[in-house]
Amino acid sequence: MANGGFSIRRAGFALLVGVVMAGGAGAGTVSAEGEASPPPKDTIFARKIIMDSIGSNMDEIETMTSSPARISMSEAHEHADMISVMLQAFPHLFPPATNQWKPDVARDAATDTFASPNVWSNYSDFYARANDASQVALDAARAGTEAEFRTLAGKLRTACDACHASYQKPD
């Protein structure tokens, strides 16, 4: 698929993320500045959906790259492009009100956070990691050869694992 298709998908996905983020705005909280925001549980749920989609796309990439068979570069590019777009949006789904980690409590897998409080205490690093991983995914989406794609897929997995190690609480 031509790179023009990536732009259309990127714009469509950005619109979808905006709709999801704004969907609960009327039922949420209002800041001191009078700005409405979705309820924290809705935002946590939205970021879990995004992370699940990133994971599904990464699973597809890893299935492709773990096989010695030829990779469908158009399919590989599409998965990497979607990851890139989602990683651009992802750090914006961590407003301060969603810093709700509590140790040793029963958590609802859908609406309770597994994000470490380190996300908010070191947000600039978290944001940079998401941005850097997004760039690696974008580079993979533009890879010209299978070898280049495989190398970038490995770098993307490493970036994801490092971020999870720093910013995600285990189950």
mmCIF file of the C-alpha atoms, coordinates in Angstrom:
data_MODEL
# 
_entry.id   MODEL 
# 
loop_
_atom_site.group_PDB 
_atom_site.id 
_atom_site.type_symbol 
_atom_site.label_atom_id 
_atom_site.label_alt_id 
_atom_site.label_comp_id 
_atom_site.label_asym_id 
_atom_site.label_entity_id 
_atom_site.label_seq_id 
_atom_site.pdbx_PDB_ins_code 
_atom_site.Cartn_x 
_atom_site.Cartn_y 
_atom_site.Cartn_z 
_atom_site.occupancy 
_atom_site.B_iso_or_equiv 
_atom_site.pdbx_formal_charge 
_atom_site.auth_seq_id 
_atom_site.auth_comp_id 
_atom_site.auth_asym_id 
_atom_site.auth_atom_id 
_atom_site.pdbx_PDB_model_num 
ATOM 1   C CA . MET A 1 1   ? 0.000   0.000   0.000  1.00 0.00 ? 1   MET A CA 1 
ATOM 2   C CA . ALA A 1 2   ? 1.294   3.494   -0.773 1.00 0.00 ? 2   ALA A CA 1 
ATOM 3   C CA . ASN A 1 3   ? 2.299   5.808   2.050  1.00 0.00 ? 3   ASN A CA 1 
ATOM 4   C CA . GLY A 1 4   ? -0.766  7.934   1.261  1.00 0.00 ? 4   GLY A CA 1 
ATOM 5   C CA . GLY A 1 5   ? -2.888  5.143   2.733  1.00 0.00 ? 5   GLY A CA 1 
ATOM 6   C CA . PHE A 1 6   ? -0.958  5.464   5.978  1.00 0.00 ? 6   PHE A CA 1 
ATOM 7   C CA . SER A 1 7   ? -1.924  9.135   6.232  1.00 0.00 ? 7   SER A CA 1 
ATOM 8   C CA . ILE A 1 8   ? -5.602  8.384   5.775  1.00 0.00 ? 8   ILE A CA 1 
ATOM 9   C CA . ARG A 1 9   ? -5.497  5.600   8.382  1.00 0.00 ? 9   ARG A CA 1 
ATOM 10  C CA . ARG A 1 10  ? -3.492  7.786   10.758 1.00 0.00 ? 10  ARG A CA 1 
ATOM 11  C CA . ALA A 1 11  ? -6.021  10.620  10.464 1.00 0.00 ? 11  ALA A CA 1 
ATOM 12  C CA . GLY A 1 12  ? -8.948  8.229   10.873 1.00 0.00 ? 12  GLY A CA 1 
ATOM 13  C CA . PHE A 1 13  ? -7.428  6.612   13.925 1.00 0.00 ? 13  PHE A CA 1 
ATOM 14  C CA . ALA A 1 14  ? -6.600  10.001  15.477 1.00 0.00 ? 14  ALA A CA 1 
ATOM 15  C CA . LEU A 1 15  ? -10.251 10.957  15.010 1.00 0.00 ? 15  LEU A CA 1 
ATOM 16  C CA . LEU A 1 16  ? -11.368 7.698   16.649 1.00 0.00 ? 16  LEU A CA 1 
ATOM 17  C CA . VAL A 1 17  ? -9.094  8.315   19.654 1.00 0.00 ? 17  VAL A CA 1 
ATOM 18  C CA . GLY A 1 18  ? -10.489 11.830  19.980 1.00 0.00 ? 18  GLY A CA 1 
ATOM 19  C CA . VAL A 1 19  ? -14.048 10.530  19.947 1.00 0.00 ? 19  VAL A CA 1 
ATOM 20  C CA . VAL A 1 20  ? -13.242 7.874   22.576 1.00 0.00 ? 20  VAL A CA 1 
ATOM 21  C CA . MET A 1 21  ? -11.532 10.453  24.786 1.00 0.00 ? 21  MET A CA 1 
ATOM 22  C CA . ALA A 1 22  ? -14.380 12.941  24.457 1.00 0.00 ? 22  ALA A CA 1 
ATOM 23  C CA . GLY A 1 23  ? -17.138 10.336  24.753 1.00 0.00 ? 23  GLY A CA 1 
ATOM 24  C CA . GLY A 1 24  ? -17.478 10.552  28.521 1.00 0.00 ? 24  GLY A CA 1 
ATOM 25  C CA . ALA A 1 25  ? -16.764 14.267  28.878 1.00 0.00 ? 25  ALA A CA 1 
ATOM 26  C CA . GLY A 1 26  ? -20.263 15.112  30.033 1.00 0.00 ? 26  GLY A CA 1 
ATOM 27  C CA . ALA A 1 27  ? -20.210 12.551  32.846 1.00 0.00 ? 27  ALA A CA 1 
ATOM 28  C CA . GLY A 1 28  ? -16.728 13.333  34.127 1.00 0.00 ? 28  GLY A CA 1 
ATOM 29  C CA . THR A 1 29  ? -15.149 16.013  36.205 1.00 0.00 ? 29  THR A CA 1 
ATOM 30  C CA . VAL A 1 30  ? -14.682 19.724  35.681 1.00 0.00 ? 30  VAL A CA 1 
ATOM 31  C CA . SER A 1 31  ? -11.288 21.289  36.328 1.00 0.00 ? 31  SER A CA 1 
ATOM 32  C CA . ALA A 1 32  ? -10.679 24.574  38.159 1.00 0.00 ? 32  ALA A CA 1 
ATOM 33  C CA . GLU A 1 33  ? -10.441 26.160  34.701 1.00 0.00 ? 33  GLU A CA 1 
ATOM 34  C CA . GLY A 1 34  ? -13.935 24.879  33.863 1.00 0.00 ? 34  GLY A CA 1 
ATOM 35  C CA . GLU A 1 35  ? -12.725 22.220  31.415 1.00 0.00 ? 35  GLU A CA 1 
ATOM 36  C CA . ALA A 1 36  ? -14.692 18.970  31.353 1.00 0.00 ? 36  ALA A CA 1 
ATOM 37  C CA . SER A 1 37  ? -12.902 15.641  31.316 1.00 0.00 ? 37  SER A CA 1 
ATOM 38  C CA . PRO A 1 38  ? -14.084 12.048  31.182 1.00 0.00 ? 38  PRO A CA 1 
ATOM 39  C CA . PRO A 1 39  ? -14.335 10.065  34.401 1.00 0.00 ? 39  PRO A CA 1 
ATOM 40  C CA . PRO A 1 40  ? -10.929 8.559   35.296 1.00 0.00 ? 40  PRO A CA 1 
ATOM 41  C CA . LYS A 1 41  ? -12.266 4.993   34.966 1.00 0.00 ? 41  LYS A CA 1 
ATOM 42  C CA . ASP A 1 42  ? -13.394 5.743   31.388 1.00 0.00 ? 42  ASP A CA 1 
ATOM 43  C CA . THR A 1 43  ? -9.974  7.129   30.495 1.00 0.00 ? 43  THR A CA 1 
ATOM 44  C CA . ILE A 1 44  ? -8.264  4.104   32.055 1.00 0.00 ? 44  ILE A CA 1 
ATOM 45  C CA . PHE A 1 45  ? -10.574 1.837   30.037 1.00 0.00 ? 45  PHE A CA 1 
ATOM 46  C CA . ALA A 1 46  ? -9.754  3.784   26.836 1.00 0.00 ? 46  ALA A CA 1 
ATOM 47  C CA . ARG A 1 47  ? -6.019  3.411   27.359 1.00 0.00 ? 47  ARG A CA 1 
ATOM 48  C CA . LYS A 1 48  ? -6.459  -0.314  28.037 1.00 0.00 ? 48  LYS A CA 1 
ATOM 49  C CA . ILE A 1 49  ? -8.252  -0.616  24.693 1.00 0.00 ? 49  ILE A CA 1 
ATOM 50  C CA . ILE A 1 50  ? -5.414  1.228   22.970 1.00 0.00 ? 50  ILE A CA 1 
ATOM 51  C CA . MET A 1 51  ? -2.755  -0.899  24.700 1.00 0.00 ? 51  MET A CA 1 
ATOM 52  C CA . ASP A 1 52  ? -4.640  -4.083  23.755 1.00 0.00 ? 52  ASP A CA 1 
ATOM 53  C CA . SER A 1 53  ? -4.707  -2.916  20.128 1.00 0.00 ? 53  SER A CA 1 
ATOM 54  C CA . ILE A 1 54  ? -0.992  -2.111  20.232 1.00 0.00 ? 54  ILE A CA 1 
ATOM 55  C CA . GLY A 1 55  ? -0.387  -5.598  21.664 1.00 0.00 ? 55  GLY A CA 1 
ATOM 56  C CA . SER A 1 56  ? -2.512  -7.277  18.987 1.00 0.00 ? 56  SER A CA 1 
ATOM 57  C CA . ASN A 1 57  ? -0.621  -5.496  16.222 1.00 0.00 ? 57  ASN A CA 1 
ATOM 58  C CA . MET A 1 58  ? 2.704   -6.332  17.882 1.00 0.00 ? 58  MET A CA 1 
ATOM 59  C CA . ASP A 1 59  ? 1.647   -9.993  18.124 1.00 0.00 ? 59  ASP A CA 1 
ATOM 60  C CA . GLU A 1 60  ? 1.003   -10.004 14.369 1.00 0.00 ? 60  GLU A CA 1 
ATOM 61  C CA . ILE A 1 61  ? 4.411   -8.467  13.705 1.00 0.00 ? 61  ILE A CA 1 
ATOM 62  C CA . GLU A 1 62  ? 6.141   -10.971 15.969 1.00 0.00 ? 62  GLU A CA 1 
ATOM 63  C CA . THR A 1 63  ? 4.333   -13.867 14.289 1.00 0.00 ? 63  THR A CA 1 
ATOM 64  C CA . MET A 1 64  ? 5.599   -12.603 10.935 1.00 0.00 ? 64  MET A CA 1 
ATOM 65  C CA . THR A 1 65  ? 9.161   -12.016 12.083 1.00 0.00 ? 65  THR A CA 1 
ATOM 66  C CA . SER A 1 66  ? 9.511   -15.288 13.991 1.00 0.00 ? 66  SER A CA 1 
ATOM 67  C CA . SER A 1 67  ? 8.905   -17.275 10.822 1.00 0.00 ? 67  SER A CA 1 
ATOM 68  C CA . PRO A 1 68  ? 11.550  -17.825 8.177  1.00 0.00 ? 68  PRO A CA 1 
ATOM 69  C CA . ALA A 1 69  ? 8.828   -17.343 5.563  1.00 0.00 ? 69  ALA A CA 1 
ATOM 70  C CA . ARG A 1 70  ? 8.706   -14.171 3.518  1.00 0.00 ? 70  ARG A CA 1 
ATOM 71  C CA . ILE A 1 71  ? 6.935   -11.287 5.211  1.00 0.00 ? 71  ILE A CA 1 
ATOM 72  C CA . SER A 1 72  ? 4.028   -9.564  3.505  1.00 0.00 ? 72  SER A CA 1 
ATOM 73  C CA . MET A 1 73  ? 5.557   -6.101  3.624  1.00 0.00 ? 73  MET A CA 1 
ATOM 74  C CA . SER A 1 74  ? 2.241   -4.339  3.050  1.00 0.00 ? 74  SER A CA 1 
ATOM 75  C CA . GLU A 1 75  ? 0.714   -6.170  6.022  1.00 0.00 ? 75  GLU A CA 1 
ATOM 76  C CA . ALA A 1 76  ? 3.817   -5.596  8.143  1.00 0.00 ? 76  ALA A CA 1 
ATOM 77  C CA . HIS A 1 77  ? 3.809   -1.892  7.278  1.00 0.00 ? 77  HIS A CA 1 
ATOM 78  C CA . GLU A 1 78  ? 0.141   -1.601  8.206  1.00 0.00 ? 78  GLU A CA 1 
ATOM 79  C CA . HIS A 1 79  ? 0.628   -3.163  11.654 1.00 0.00 ? 79  HIS A CA 1 
ATOM 80  C CA . ALA A 1 80  ? 3.670   -1.014  12.373 1.00 0.00 ? 80  ALA A CA 1 
ATOM 81  C CA . ASP A 1 81  ? 1.880   2.128   11.215 1.00 0.00 ? 81  ASP A CA 1 
ATOM 82  C CA . MET A 1 82  ? -1.066  1.452   13.502 1.00 0.00 ? 82  MET A CA 1 
ATOM 83  C CA . ILE A 1 83  ? 1.292   0.939   16.440 1.00 0.00 ? 83  ILE A CA 1 
ATOM 84  C CA . SER A 1 84  ? 3.012   4.220   15.638 1.00 0.00 ? 84  SER A CA 1 
ATOM 85  C CA . VAL A 1 85  ? -0.281  6.129   15.626 1.00 0.00 ? 85  VAL A CA 1 
ATOM 86  C CA . MET A 1 86  ? -1.498  4.545   18.839 1.00 0.00 ? 86  MET A CA 1 
ATOM 87  C CA . LEU A 1 87  ? 1.784   5.227   20.631 1.00 0.00 ? 87  LEU A CA 1 
ATOM 88  C CA . GLN A 1 88  ? 1.488   8.899   19.671 1.00 0.00 ? 88  GLN A CA 1 
ATOM 89  C CA . ALA A 1 89  ? -1.901  9.074   21.360 1.00 0.00 ? 89  ALA A CA 1 
ATOM 90  C CA . PHE A 1 90  ? -1.133  6.784   24.296 1.00 0.00 ? 90  PHE A CA 1 
ATOM 91  C CA . PRO A 1 91  ? 0.652   9.125   26.740 1.00 0.00 ? 91  PRO A CA 1 
ATOM 92  C CA . HIS A 1 92  ? -2.224  11.595  26.424 1.00 0.00 ? 92  HIS A CA 1 
ATOM 93  C CA . LEU A 1 93  ? -4.460  9.035   28.126 1.00 0.00 ? 93  LEU A CA 1 
ATOM 94  C CA . PHE A 1 94  ? -2.674  9.530   31.473 1.00 0.00 ? 94  PHE A CA 1 
ATOM 95  C CA . PRO A 1 95  ? -4.162  12.667  33.030 1.00 0.00 ? 95  PRO A CA 1 
ATOM 96  C CA . PRO A 1 96  ? -3.316  13.108  36.730 1.00 0.00 ? 96  PRO A CA 1 
ATOM 97  C CA . ALA A 1 97  ? -6.782  11.949  37.838 1.00 0.00 ? 97  ALA A CA 1 
ATOM 98  C CA . THR A 1 98  ? -5.979  8.464   36.492 1.00 0.00 ? 98  THR A CA 1 
ATOM 99  C CA . ASN A 1 99  ? -3.061  8.011   38.915 1.00 0.00 ? 99  ASN A CA 1 
ATOM 100 C CA . GLN A 1 100 ? -5.073  5.525   40.961 1.00 0.00 ? 100 GLN A CA 1 
ATOM 101 C CA . TRP A 1 101 ? -2.701  2.630   41.679 1.00 0.00 ? 101 TRP A CA 1 
ATOM 102 C CA . LYS A 1 102 ? -3.344  1.050   45.055 1.00 0.00 ? 102 LYS A CA 1 
ATOM 103 C CA . PRO A 1 103 ? -1.304  -1.944  46.209 1.00 0.00 ? 103 PRO A CA 1 
ATOM 104 C CA . ASP A 1 104 ? -2.896  -5.068  47.653 1.00 0.00 ? 104 ASP A CA 1 
ATOM 105 C CA . VAL A 1 105 ? -6.454  -4.360  46.524 1.00 0.00 ? 105 VAL A CA 1 
ATOM 106 C CA . ALA A 1 106 ? -8.748  -6.291  44.223 1.00 0.00 ? 106 ALA A CA 1 
ATOM 107 C CA . ARG A 1 107 ? -8.750  -4.559  40.841 1.00 0.00 ? 107 ARG A CA 1 
ATOM 108 C CA . ASP A 1 108 ? -11.254 -4.603  38.015 1.00 0.00 ? 108 ASP A CA 1 
ATOM 109 C CA . ALA A 1 109 ? -9.197  -5.628  34.985 1.00 0.00 ? 109 ALA A CA 1 
ATOM 110 C CA . ALA A 1 110 ? -11.215 -3.304  32.727 1.00 0.00 ? 110 ALA A CA 1 
ATOM 111 C CA . THR A 1 111 ? -11.320 -0.062  34.681 1.00 0.00 ? 111 THR A CA 1 
ATOM 112 C CA . ASP A 1 112 ? -8.623  -0.154  37.355 1.00 0.00 ? 112 ASP A CA 1 
ATOM 113 C CA . THR A 1 113 ? -5.122  0.949   36.485 1.00 0.00 ? 113 THR A CA 1 
ATOM 114 C CA . PHE A 1 114 ? -1.993  -1.142  36.381 1.00 0.00 ? 114 PHE A CA 1 
ATOM 115 C CA . ALA A 1 115 ? 0.060   1.953   35.617 1.00 0.00 ? 115 ALA A CA 1 
ATOM 116 C CA . SER A 1 116 ? 2.771   2.619   38.159 1.00 0.00 ? 116 SER A CA 1 
ATOM 117 C CA . PRO A 1 117 ? 2.686   5.996   39.930 1.00 0.00 ? 117 PRO A CA 1 
ATOM 118 C CA . ASN A 1 118 ? 6.108   6.440   38.278 1.00 0.00 ? 118 ASN A CA 1 
ATOM 119 C CA . VAL A 1 119 ? 4.225   7.417   35.100 1.00 0.00 ? 119 VAL A CA 1 
ATOM 120 C CA . TRP A 1 120 ? 3.191   10.677  36.737 1.00 0.00 ? 120 TRP A CA 1 
ATOM 121 C CA . SER A 1 121 ? 6.313   11.309  38.807 1.00 0.00 ? 121 SER A CA 1 
ATOM 122 C CA . ASN A 1 122 ? 8.492   10.888  35.701 1.00 0.00 ? 122 ASN A CA 1 
ATOM 123 C CA . TYR A 1 123 ? 6.009   11.793  32.986 1.00 0.00 ? 123 TYR A CA 1 
ATOM 124 C CA . SER A 1 124 ? 8.585   13.421  30.702 1.00 0.00 ? 124 SER A CA 1 
ATOM 125 C CA . ASP A 1 125 ? 10.491  10.118  30.472 1.00 0.00 ? 125 ASP A CA 1 
ATOM 126 C CA . PHE A 1 126 ? 7.263   8.161   29.923 1.00 0.00 ? 126 PHE A CA 1 
ATOM 127 C CA . TYR A 1 127 ? 6.216   10.594  27.195 1.00 0.00 ? 127 TYR A CA 1 
ATOM 128 C CA . ALA A 1 128 ? 9.646   10.433  25.529 1.00 0.00 ? 128 ALA A CA 1 
ATOM 129 C CA . ARG A 1 129 ? 9.640   6.631   25.571 1.00 0.00 ? 129 ARG A CA 1 
ATOM 130 C CA . ALA A 1 130 ? 6.220   6.514   23.886 1.00 0.00 ? 130 ALA A CA 1 
ATOM 131 C CA . ASN A 1 131 ? 7.358   9.048   21.305 1.00 0.00 ? 131 ASN A CA 1 
ATOM 132 C CA . ASP A 1 132 ? 10.615  7.183   20.631 1.00 0.00 ? 132 ASP A CA 1 
ATOM 133 C CA . ALA A 1 133 ? 8.790   3.860   20.262 1.00 0.00 ? 133 ALA A CA 1 
ATOM 134 C CA . SER A 1 134 ? 6.281   5.530   17.953 1.00 0.00 ? 134 SER A CA 1 
ATOM 135 C CA . GLN A 1 135 ? 9.163   6.661   15.751 1.00 0.00 ? 135 GLN A CA 1 
ATOM 136 C CA . VAL A 1 136 ? 10.650  3.152   15.666 1.00 0.00 ? 136 VAL A CA 1 
ATOM 137 C CA . ALA A 1 137 ? 7.233   1.806   14.622 1.00 0.00 ? 137 ALA A CA 1 
ATOM 138 C CA . LEU A 1 138 ? 6.937   4.500   11.955 1.00 0.00 ? 138 LEU A CA 1 
ATOM 139 C CA . ASP A 1 139 ? 10.405  3.624   10.667 1.00 0.00 ? 139 ASP A CA 1 
ATOM 140 C CA . ALA A 1 140 ? 9.289   -0.027  10.520 1.00 0.00 ? 140 ALA A CA 1 
ATOM 141 C CA . ALA A 1 141 ? 6.177   1.044   8.612  1.00 0.00 ? 141 ALA A CA 1 
ATOM 142 C CA . ARG A 1 142 ? 8.494   2.573   6.036  1.00 0.00 ? 142 ARG A CA 1 
ATOM 143 C CA . ALA A 1 143 ? 11.105  -0.209  5.977  1.00 0.00 ? 143 ALA A CA 1 
ATOM 144 C CA . GLY A 1 144 ? 12.199  -1.072  2.477  1.00 0.00 ? 144 GLY A CA 1 
ATOM 145 C CA . THR A 1 145 ? 13.390  -4.603  3.117  1.00 0.00 ? 145 THR A CA 1 
ATOM 146 C CA . GLU A 1 146 ? 12.402  -7.571  5.251  1.00 0.00 ? 146 GLU A CA 1 
ATOM 147 C CA . ALA A 1 147 ? 15.764  -7.451  7.013  1.00 0.00 ? 147 ALA A CA 1 
ATOM 148 C CA . GLU A 1 148 ? 15.259  -3.812  7.943  1.00 0.00 ? 148 GLU A CA 1 
ATOM 149 C CA . PHE A 1 149 ? 11.723  -4.529  9.115  1.00 0.00 ? 149 PHE A CA 1 
ATOM 150 C CA . ARG A 1 150 ? 12.852  -7.463  11.256 1.00 0.00 ? 150 ARG A CA 1 
ATOM 151 C CA . THR A 1 151 ? 15.552  -5.323  12.895 1.00 0.00 ? 151 THR A CA 1 
ATOM 152 C CA . LEU A 1 152 ? 13.115  -2.508  13.639 1.00 0.00 ? 152 LEU A CA 1 
ATOM 153 C CA . ALA A 1 153 ? 10.499  -4.947  14.970 1.00 0.00 ? 153 ALA A CA 1 
ATOM 154 C CA . GLY A 1 154 ? 13.101  -6.198  17.453 1.00 0.00 ? 154 GLY A CA 1 
ATOM 155 C CA . LYS A 1 155 ? 13.896  -2.612  18.493 1.00 0.00 ? 155 LYS A CA 1 
ATOM 156 C CA . LEU A 1 156 ? 10.190  -1.933  18.949 1.00 0.00 ? 156 LEU A CA 1 
ATOM 157 C CA . ARG A 1 157 ? 9.766   -4.998  21.191 1.00 0.00 ? 157 ARG A CA 1 
ATOM 158 C CA . THR A 1 158 ? 12.760  -3.872  23.266 1.00 0.00 ? 158 THR A CA 1 
ATOM 159 C CA . ALA A 1 159 ? 11.288  -0.365  23.632 1.00 0.00 ? 159 ALA A CA 1 
ATOM 160 C CA . CYS A 1 160 ? 7.905   -1.762  24.697 1.00 0.00 ? 160 CYS A CA 1 
ATOM 161 C CA . ASP A 1 161 ? 9.411   -4.145  27.234 1.00 0.00 ? 161 ASP A CA 1 
ATOM 162 C CA . ALA A 1 162 ? 11.606  -1.427  28.759 1.00 0.00 ? 162 ALA A CA 1 
ATOM 163 C CA . CYS A 1 163 ? 8.658   0.926   29.161 1.00 0.00 ? 163 CYS A CA 1 
ATOM 164 C CA . HIS A 1 164 ? 6.510   -1.792  30.738 1.00 0.00 ? 164 HIS A CA 1 
ATOM 165 C CA . ALA A 1 165 ? 9.329   -2.636  33.159 1.00 0.00 ? 165 ALA A CA 1 
ATOM 166 C CA . SER A 1 166 ? 9.454   0.986   34.308 1.00 0.00 ? 166 SER A CA 1 
ATOM 167 C CA . TYR A 1 167 ? 5.827   2.027   34.202 1.00 0.00 ? 167 TYR A CA 1 
ATOM 168 C CA . GLN A 1 168 ? 3.518   -0.980  34.520 1.00 0.00 ? 168 GLN A CA 1 
ATOM 169 C CA . LYS A 1 169 ? 2.657   -2.737  37.768 1.00 0.00 ? 169 LYS A CA 1 
ATOM 170 C CA . PRO A 1 170 ? 2.472   -6.527  37.505 1.00 0.00 ? 170 PRO A CA 1 
ATOM 171 C CA . ASP A 1 171 ? -0.846  -8.291  38.027 1.00 0.00 ? 171 ASP A CA 1 
# 
